Each structure stands twice: as structure tokens, then as C-alpha cells.
């Protein structure tokens, strides 16, 4: 598998898990609803994690232009969410 595809799958999987983890503190099942705020928060956590991971693993990924594009997209999504 391509390194970048694996990176994307890591971020996507973590973001989905973080979204569902936000429901851990719900007292009643009736309170579980799709929430834009929770989606924004999960996206924000995912893109911040992408920025941190890319920062620590920059040298593992050879395509510097793609690395920069991932960082720029992550920052734009963080600001947008």
C-alpha cells in the first residue's frame, strides 16, 4: 500500500473513532444524535493529528510537495471547522 494512502487511512480511521468516542459520556441512548458540532470537532481533531503526525514523520514521506499540500489542507480544514 502507498505510504500516503496508509497515512490517509490512519487519519480517517482515527477521525471516525474520535467522533464515536464523543458519545461515551452520553447517559441515555435517546441523546445520541448526529451533531454538526461533533462532526466539526472530530474533523478538527483529525486534521490537528495529521499536522502533528506529518511534522514528526516528515522524512518518512519522500514527496515534499505532497507533504506540504497535506499540511496546507489540514490547516485550512482546521480553520474551517
Backbone bond lengths (Angstrom), bond angles and torsions (degrees), N, CA, C in turn:
res aa  C-N    CA-C-N  psi(-1)  N-CA   C-N-CA  omega(-1)  CA-C   N-CA-C  phi
1 X - - - 1.455 - - 1.529 108.76 -
2 X 1.295 115.21 141.67 1.460 122.25 177.76 1.538 109.84 -59.32
3 X 1.334 116.57 140.68 1.467 120.65 179.98 1.516 111.85 -58.84
4 X 1.319 116.75 -40.46 1.458 121.12 -177.85 1.531 111.19 -71.30
5 X 1.317 117.29 -35.95 1.470 120.13 175.90 1.523 109.85 -64.43
6 X 1.315 116.58 -41.34 1.465 120.70 177.64 1.524 110.75 -63.70
7 X 1.320 116.84 -41.46 1.465 121.54 177.21 1.525 110.01 -60.08
8 X 1.319 116.77 -47.00 1.458 121.32 178.42 1.519 112.60 -61.53
9 X 1.330 117.11 -41.47 1.459 120.56 177.96 1.527 111.56 -65.60
10 X 1.332 116.62 -37.18 1.475 119.73 176.45 1.520 110.54 -60.84
11 X 1.324 116.36 -47.15 1.458 120.92 -178.40 1.528 110.11 -65.83
12 X 1.330 117.79 -45.44 1.457 121.66 -179.52 1.530 111.25 -61.93
13 X 1.329 117.15 -46.91 1.461 121.24 179.41 1.524 111.07 -60.62
14 X 1.318 116.40 -45.79 1.462 120.34 179.66 1.520 111.66 -63.34
15 X 1.335 117.41 -39.65 1.458 121.30 -179.60 1.527 110.76 -64.49
16 X 1.321 117.12 -43.53 1.467 121.16 178.83 1.529 110.03 -64.10
17 X 1.321 116.84 -44.03 1.462 120.22 178.47 1.525 110.78 -62.94
18 X 1.336 117.66 -41.21 1.467 120.53 178.42 1.521 111.06 -62.58
19 X 1.328 117.26 -38.38 1.465 119.79 178.02 1.527 110.36 -59.16
20 X 1.328 116.60 -48.47 1.462 119.25 -178.06 1.527 112.13 -71.98
21 X 1.328 117.35 -27.00 1.466 119.90 176.78 1.533 111.65 -66.41
22 X 1.326 117.78 -23.13 1.461 120.16 178.48 1.531 112.00 -67.43
23 X 1.316 117.20 -14.81 1.459 120.88 178.89 1.531 112.69 -92.56
24 X 1.313 118.23 1.92 1.459 121.35 -178.85 1.535 110.99 -62.38
25 X 1.317 117.88 -36.03 1.459 121.57 -176.68 1.526 114.01 -86.09
26 X 1.308 118.19 7.22 1.460 121.33 -179.28 1.530 108.84 -77.09
27 X 1.331 115.62 129.79 1.471 120.20 -177.09 1.525 113.00 -78.58
28 X 1.332 116.95 -37.10 1.454 120.69 -177.13 1.521 110.39 -126.44
29 X 1.308 115.60 144.68 1.458 120.66 -178.91 1.529 111.60 -60.35
30 X 1.317 117.09 -30.16 1.475 121.24 179.56 1.527 112.26 -62.95
31 X 1.311 117.31 -21.04 1.463 121.36 -178.20 1.528 112.48 -84.19
32 X 1.326 116.87 -7.88 1.466 120.99 179.43 1.524 108.23 -80.74
33 X 1.330 115.62 112.58 1.460 121.68 -179.75 1.523 108.52 -141.60
34 X 1.322 116.02 154.48 1.460 119.07 173.52 1.518 107.27 -68.18
35 X 1.304 116.03 128.37 1.452 121.14 -175.47 1.522 109.48 -129.30
36 X 1.330 116.21 129.27 1.467 119.61 176.70 1.516 111.20 -59.99
37 X 1.315 116.46 -39.10 1.466 119.98 -179.33 1.516 110.80 -61.53
38 X 1.321 117.19 -43.17 1.469 120.17 179.44 1.526 111.14 -66.96
39 X 1.322 116.34 -36.69 1.466 119.49 177.15 1.523 109.57 -64.25
40 X 1.345 117.11 -46.39 1.462 120.25 178.23 1.527 111.28 -59.73
41 X 1.322 116.65 -41.91 1.465 119.82 -179.51 1.528 111.28 -66.19
42 X 1.333 117.41 -40.39 1.465 120.24 178.28 1.522 110.45 -64.66
43 X 1.337 117.04 -42.54 1.469 120.53 177.39 1.523 109.78 -62.62
44 X 1.331 116.88 -43.36 1.458 119.78 -179.90 1.529 110.94 -62.01
45 X 1.320 117.44 -43.74 1.468 119.92 178.25 1.524 110.95 -63.37
46 X 1.340 116.55 -39.62 1.466 120.18 179.48 1.517 112.81 -64.44
47 X 1.342 116.89 -43.46 1.469 118.30 -177.79 1.529 111.51 -74.15
48 X 1.327 117.65 -32.98 1.467 119.43 174.99 1.522 109.36 -65.20
49 X 1.336 116.30 -39.69 1.457 119.57 177.01 1.525 110.58 -64.32
50 X 1.337 117.95 -38.01 1.464 121.58 177.73 1.530 110.36 -62.67
51 X 1.331 116.82 -42.24 1.471 120.68 178.96 1.523 110.04 -62.48
52 X 1.323 116.63 -47.19 1.473 120.47 -178.90 1.526 110.75 -64.31
53 X 1.334 116.65 -46.20 1.467 119.56 -178.72 1.519 111.56 -64.31
54 X 1.330 117.32 -41.96 1.465 119.60 179.11 1.521 109.95 -65.35
55 X 1.323 116.58 -37.08 1.459 119.56 177.75 1.528 112.44 -61.76
56 X 1.318 116.77 -41.51 1.461 120.25 -179.32 1.533 112.84 -78.86
57 X 1.334 116.96 -27.26 1.463 119.87 -174.57 1.529 112.65 -112.83
58 X 1.332 117.44 22.60 1.470 122.69 -176.18 1.524 111.87 -51.18
59 X 1.317 117.90 -44.54 1.473 121.29 -175.19 1.527 112.50 -74.60
60 X 1.319 117.89 -16.58 1.465 120.26 177.92 1.529 111.34 -72.85
61 X 1.331 116.26 -25.35 1.456 121.34 -176.97 1.521 109.06 -105.97
62 X 1.336 116.47 119.89 1.464 122.66 -168.98 1.523 114.71 -76.38
63 X 1.313 117.74 -31.44 1.461 121.78 -174.07 1.532 109.88 -83.59
64 X 1.328 115.63 96.24 1.472 120.76 -175.44 1.524 112.30 -64.63
65 X 1.343 117.41 -33.10 1.459 120.15 178.28 1.526 110.45 -66.67
66 X 1.324 116.97 -42.07 1.464 120.70 178.25 1.534 110.40 -67.81
67 X 1.324 117.29 -38.04 1.467 121.12 175.77 1.530 110.41 -58.73
68 X 1.319 115.53 -46.37 1.465 120.72 179.69 1.524 110.53 -64.45
69 X 1.333 117.03 -39.97 1.467 120.75 178.72 1.527 110.70 -63.53
70 X 1.325 117.38 -39.72 1.465 121.22 177.44 1.519 110.13 -62.64
71 X 1.322 116.58 -43.77 1.472 119.99 179.63 1.534 111.10 -64.92
72 X 1.320 116.87 -44.63 1.474 120.21 -179.32 1.528 109.86 -63.58
73 X 1.337 117.87 -46.39 1.454 121.49 178.40 1.530 110.99 -60.43
74 X 1.320 116.32 -40.90 1.464 120.85 178.99 1.523 111.42 -62.53
75 X 1.324 116.30 -43.58 1.462 119.64 179.41 1.527 110.48 -65.23
76 X 1.330 117.12 -41.53 1.468 120.43 179.15 1.530 110.41 -63.22
77 X 1.333 116.87 -43.59 1.468 119.90 178.55 1.529 111.74 -66.60
78 X 1.319 117.34 -36.20 1.480 120.22 177.91 1.523 109.81 -64.51
79 X 1.317 117.14 -44.15 1.466 120.50 179.12 1.536 109.44 -66.26
80 X 1.324 116.65 -39.89 1.457 120.76 -179.16 1.519 114.44 -68.73
81 X 1.317 116.18 -27.68 1.468 117.40 -179.76 1.505 110.64 -95.14
